[in-house]
């Protein structure tokens, strides 16, 4: 069976509210953020106004601040989110840098049976992302994880907005995980998952969280456990090419670990801007165990 696909407007908001009430489930929106003071406030405010105050689809908005040095924390609080610093959640478990760490730690401070993740750096999007991602979870009990996909305005061609996807993730999928080949945007930051399912997965602490969750979900539940939803249009902050090397390294390490190939721990990435003198970056490689035994 292939990966099922849908469009965000396949479900009405009223219908989803009815299904949510009938199932008696809560929804948590989790926004991992690091130095996103410029955009996180709008993300929180728009979802709060549209999906908490106007209708009651979302029960809580939680921002997990990953060592921000700007005003991300204060802006998110002012916008109406409950905000936690990642390093201060379950300090007995230690802390690691990275997006995946923030998402894993969110399981300790949220209560929803359904968890929706959204990036904090969005600047061309709409609140229908949230109900669109919830649709398959509320209507199909066999679906455990839902990925969003979208058009990227302003990108220099259809592939330029997802360079790590095209140069790293998609080749890895073709070579090692072909059952995921039907996913339009495997690294999309907008996705939803059942809490019980996510709590049973190991979670890389860095940028590999999205691909690892997909691989582990299909291995445990088959492609019928996945769905993807067309969310329309999305834009976010575009990173410089030189800044994507660490992300690619973490994704490669997580993929290799899932085919039993050991990678170097905390490798040093050397990039050459000009001449023989490298610019060196230590890339943290760490994976959290399933949270279910720690909750």
C-alpha positions in Angstrom: 0.0 0.0 0.0 1.3 3.5 -0.9 1.3 6.5 1.4 -2.1 8.0 1.5 -2.4 11.6 0.5 -5.1 14.3 1.1 -5.7 18.0 0.7 -6.1 20.3 3.7 -9.7 21.2 2.7 -10.8 17.6 2.6 -12.1 18.1 6.1 -14.3 20.9 7.4 -13.4 22.6 10.6 -16.8 21.7 12.1 -16.4 18.1 11.1 -13.0 17.9 12.8 -14.3 19.5 16.0 -17.1 17.0 16.1 -14.6 14.1 15.6 -12.3 15.5 18.3 -15.2 15.8 20.8 -16.5 12.3 20.0 -13.0 10.8 20.5 -12.4 12.9 23.7 -8.9 13.8 22.6 -6.8 16.9 23.3 -4.6 18.7 20.8 -1.2 20.2 21.6 0.5 22.6 19.2 4.3 22.4 19.8 6.6 25.1 18.3 10.3 24.4 18.7 12.2 27.7 18.4 15.7 29.0 18.5 16.3 32.7 17.9 13.0 33.2 16.2 11.8 36.4 17.9 10.9 38.0 14.6 8.3 35.3 13.6 7.3 33.2 16.6 4.8 35.7 18.0 2.7 35.7 14.8 2.7 31.9 14.7 1.4 31.7 18.2 -1.0 34.6 18.0 -2.7 33.5 14.7 -3.2 29.9 15.9 -4.4 31.1 19.3 -7.0 33.5 17.9 -8.3 31.1 15.1 -8.1 27.7 16.7 -8.3 28.3 20.5 -10.5 31.4 20.9 -12.7 31.3 17.8 -13.1 27.5 17.9 -11.7 25.0 20.3 -9.6 22.7 18.1 -6.3 23.4 19.8 -6.1 22.9 23.6 -2.6 24.3 24.2 0.2 26.1 22.4 3.6 25.3 23.8 6.8 26.9 22.6 10.0 25.0 23.4 12.9 27.5 23.4 16.2 25.9 22.4 18.9 28.2 23.9 17.7 31.4 22.2 19.9 34.5 22.8 17.2 36.9 21.4 13.7 37.7 22.7 12.1 34.4 21.5 11.0 33.5 25.0 9.4 36.8 25.9 7.8 37.3 22.5 6.2 33.8 22.7 4.9 34.4 26.2 3.4 37.8 25.2 1.7 36.1 22.2 -0.1 33.7 24.6 2.0 30.5 24.5 3.2 28.5 27.4 6.9 28.6 27.0 9.6 26.3 28.4 13.3 26.4 28.0 14.4 23.0 26.6 17.4 22.7 29.0 15.1 23.2 32.0 12.6 20.4 31.2 13.5 17.3 33.1 17.0 18.5 34.1 17.6 15.0 35.6 17.8 13.7 32.0 20.4 16.2 30.9 20.2 18.4 27.8 21.5 18.4 24.2 21.3 21.1 21.6 18.9 20.7 18.7 15.4 20.7 17.3 14.8 17.1 18.0 15.7 17.6 21.6 13.1 20.3 21.9 10.4 18.1 20.3 11.3 15.1 22.6 11.3 17.3 25.7 7.9 18.6 24.7 6.4 15.2 25.6 7.1 16.0 29.2 5.2 19.3 29.3 2.2 18.8 27.0 -0.9 16.8 27.5 -2.6 16.3 24.1 -3.2 12.9 22.7 -2.5 14.5 19.3 0.6 16.6 18.9 1.1 19.0 16.0 4.6 20.4 15.3 5.1 23.7 13.5 8.3 25.6 12.8 8.7 29.0 14.4 10.2 30.8 11.3 7.1 30.8 9.1 6.2 34.0 7.3 3.9 32.9 4.4 1.4 30.4 5.8 -2.1 30.0 7.2 -3.8 28.5 10.3 -5.4 25.8 8.2 -2.1 23.9 8.5 -3.2 22.7 11.9 -6.6 21.2 11.0 -5.2 19.9 7.8 -2.6 17.9 9.7 -5.1 16.7 12.2 -7.6 15.4 9.6 -6.0 11.9 9.0 -5.4 11.4 12.7 -9.0 12.2 13.6 -10.6 10.2 10.8 -8.3 7.2 10.4 -7.3 5.3 13.5 -4.6 3.4 11.7 -2.7 6.6 10.8 0.0 7.4 13.4 2.0 10.3 11.7 1.0 12.9 9.2 3.4 15.0 7.1 2.6 18.3 5.5 3.8 19.3 2.0 3.4 22.7 0.2 4.5 25.0 -2.5 7.4 27.4 -1.6 6.9 30.9 -3.0 10.0 32.8 -4.0 12.2 29.8 -4.4 14.4 29.7 -7.5 12.5 26.8 -9.1 10.5 24.0 -7.5 13.5 22.3 -5.9 15.6 25.2 -4.6 13.6 25.6 -1.4 14.5 22.2 -0.1 18.2 21.7 -0.8 18.9 19.2 1.9 15.8 17.3 0.9 16.9 17.1 -2.7 20.7 16.5 -2.1 20.6 14.3 1.0 17.2 13.0 2.1 15.8 12.0 -1.2 18.9 10.1 -2.3 19.0 8.3 1.1 15.4 7.3 0.7 16.0 6.1 -2.9 19.0 4.0 -1.8 18.0 2.7 1.7 14.3 3.5 2.4 12.4 3.3 -0.9 9.1 2.7 0.9 9.3 6.5 1.8 9.7 7.5 -1.8 6.1 8.6 -2.2 6.6 11.5 0.4 6.6 14.9 -1.3 8.6 16.7 1.5 10.0 14.2 4.0 11.8 16.9 6.0 8.8 19.3 6.3 8.7 20.9 9.8 4.9 20.8 9.9 3.6 17.4 10.9 1.4 15.7 13.5 1.6 12.5 15.4 -0.2 10.6 18.1 1.5 11.2 21.4 1.5 7.5 22.2 3.3 6.7 19.0 5.9 9.5 19.2 6.7 8.5 22.8 7.6 5.1 21.5 10.2 6.3 19.0 13.9 7.1 19.5 14.5 10.7 18.7 17.7 12.3 17.3 18.4 15.5 19.1 19.2 17.5 16.0 17.8 18.0 12.6 17.4 14.3 11.8 14.2 14.1 13.9 11.8 14.3 10.9 13.5 11.6 8.7 14.1 9.3 11.7 10.5 9.4 12.7 9.4 8.5 9.2 11.8 5.5 8.9 10.9 4.2 12.4 7.2 4.7 11.8 7.1 2.7 8.5 9.3 -0.1 10.0 6.9 -0.4 13.0 3.6 0.2 11.3 4.0 0.0 7.5 3.1 2.7 5.1 -0.5 2.6 6.2 0.7 4.3 9.4 1.7 7.4 7.4 -0.3 10.1 5.6 0.6 13.3 3.9 -1.5 16.4 3.4 -1.1 19.2 0.8 -1.1 22.4 2.9 -1.0 24.8 0.0 1.8 27.5 0.4 4.5 27.9 2.9 7.6 30.1 3.2 10.2 30.4 5.9 13.7 31.8 6.6 16.1 30.6 3.9 19.5 29.4 5.3 22.8 30.0 3.6 24.2 26.9 1.9 27.2 26.8 4.2 24.9 26.5 7.2 23.3 23.3 5.9 26.3 21.1 6.3 25.6 20.3 9.9 22.0 19.5 9.2 23.0 17.2 6.4 25.6 15.5 8.6 23.0 14.8 11.3 20.5 13.4 8.8 23.1 11.1 7.3 24.2 9.9 10.8 20.6 9.0 11.7 19.9 7.2 8.5 23.2 5.2 8.7 22.3 4.2 12.3 19.1 2.7 11.0 20.9 0.4 8.7 23.4 -0.5 11.4 26.3 1.6 10.1 28.2 3.3 12.9 29.1 6.9 12.2 31.6 9.1 14.1 30.3 10.6 17.3 30.3 14.4 17.2 32.2 14.6 14.0 34.1 17.7 12.9 32.7 19.1 9.7 35.4 20.9 7.7 34.3 23.5 5.1 36.6 25.4 2.8 35.5 28.9 1.9 38.8 29.8 0.2 42.2 28.1 0.0 43.5 25.4 2.3 42.3 26.8 5.7 39.1 25.0 6.8 36.3 26.4 8.9 35.6 23.6 11.4 32.3 22.9 13.1 31.7 20.1 15.6 28.4 18.5 14.8 26.6 17.0 17.8 25.2 13.5 17.1 22.9 12.2 19.9 19.7 10.2 20.0 17.2 10.1 22.8 15.6 6.8 23.8 11.8 6.5 23.6 10.2 8.8 26.1 7.4 6.4 27.1 9.5 4.8 29.8 10.4 8.2 31.3 7.1 9.9 31.3 
